[in-house]
């Protein structure tokens, strides 16, 4: 039996009492990560996201292979059995190693691999043990500064045309997405930030309700091919303005303005701009402003509940610029949503083909954009069974490229739930909830599905508590949950009320079939069938 100590200086002692020397810091970090869940397989994507978060997928995957090869070499023929290495996962064999209990020493004292994701995990783990990292022998423990929480409130539309609100909202969403790429920040998600659509509600009110220290707010005036944007950074507690600027530019410079606003916010918080690679942070997603405008209109239509318009605008954005990766990705996502809304009247096979086509087009155009991977993950999640694993893979890649984006966290959770890993999904949902304290239908819907997959039917029914009536497609899980609890009359009444209550193309039976088809494992598909059949649906 090997003995592993993670408190104080890392050490691994062999069965003969001799220390095993691991030459690589990342090897020690990997063993420590696996040891906190001995026997639990950790996906390669999860490990890559933790130890090589600053590298591209191919490089990170190659680095992991190299690290595992070096680790097996250090362990030798006898110790190599400590690791259970599969094609898509790695685990530590709990039958061959004992992990020493906490001894009052700091967790992994002195170990640093200079990866922002690992440093975040290391700090959080130390806090979970009630510790702080020691700065050195005999030194006073150094307090770990918490990452500031920032909310970007909806930019005001000063164009004099209410129809231009989509442009102001789109700019706000893009600033939220870009700020979330910095590992030194926590950025509140869109659903919660957009609850404050009126600036006169007051900064302190928004800051208090969202639990943030800083607010970003501004305005947009768009006229012809010119745009005037103001932005400011506000201390949420005192109301003091920490920074403000105004930009009067051509619409051609809209992406540069977004980058300047993001850089100014980060710099004025005293944080480093090195958290995001310059080349990635400043890329221009499209040279066709008409395509970008159409994408903003598509996103706005979807957030306002108009699925049909969202689908149409996304398709027009692709037509305007066939080389626009995010437009293809968003159209793939909108095709995936047809499983729920049925607004285009397409068959499940047609939807899956469209999802696959546009997801693959987006990935071919830009494989380094986390949003592209996130949207592709949802599209592949609705593809035929042999492609569903691609959905899980691309969600993990998106999380590695940007582990702090609330929307990406949600997609990661959804993929894990329908891949048969509801407990891991709930962990991601809790992270997403911290960045979306006011909730929203998407988080509640994902909670409901995940708790159903977790066989916690009461929690599934409670997932929408405190919100208005859930949309029919989101509420369909209630039918299966009620049935599984033996409340069959309620389940059948709920099914009858929901059937035909949504968009003209929505039928509960079609939704039930789509929900079943989305599962990666047959046992989960049968679990949904059972719930829907008990409620009287023929699936």
Secondary structure, DSSP 4 states (H G I P E B T S, - for coil): -EEEE-BSS-EEE-TTSPBPPP--HHHHHHHHHHHTTTT--EEHHHHHHHH-TTS-HHHHHHHHHHHHHHHHHHHHHHHGGGEEE-SSEEEE-TTSEEEPPP-SSPBTTT-----HHHHHHHHHHHHHTT----SSTTPPPPPPPPPEEEEEPPPEE-SS-GGGHHHHHHHHHHHHHHHTT-TTEEE--HHHHTT---GGG-HHHHHHHHT-SEEEEEEEEEETTEEEEEEEEEETTT--EEEEEEEEEEGGGHHHHHHHHHHHHHHHTT--GGGS-HHHHT--S-S-HHHHHHHHHHHHHHHTT-HHHHHHHHHHHHHH-TT-HHHHHHHHHHHHHHHHH-TT---HHHHHHHHHHHHHHHHHH-TT-HHHHHHHHHHHHTS-GGGHHHHHHHHHHHHHH-TT-HHHHHHHHHHHHHTT-HHHHHHHHHHHHHT-TT--HHHHHHHHHHHHHTT-HHHHHHTTTTSSPPPHHHHHHHHHHHHHTT-HHHHHHHHHHHTTTSSTT--HHHHHHHHHHH-SSHHHHHHHHHHHHHTT---
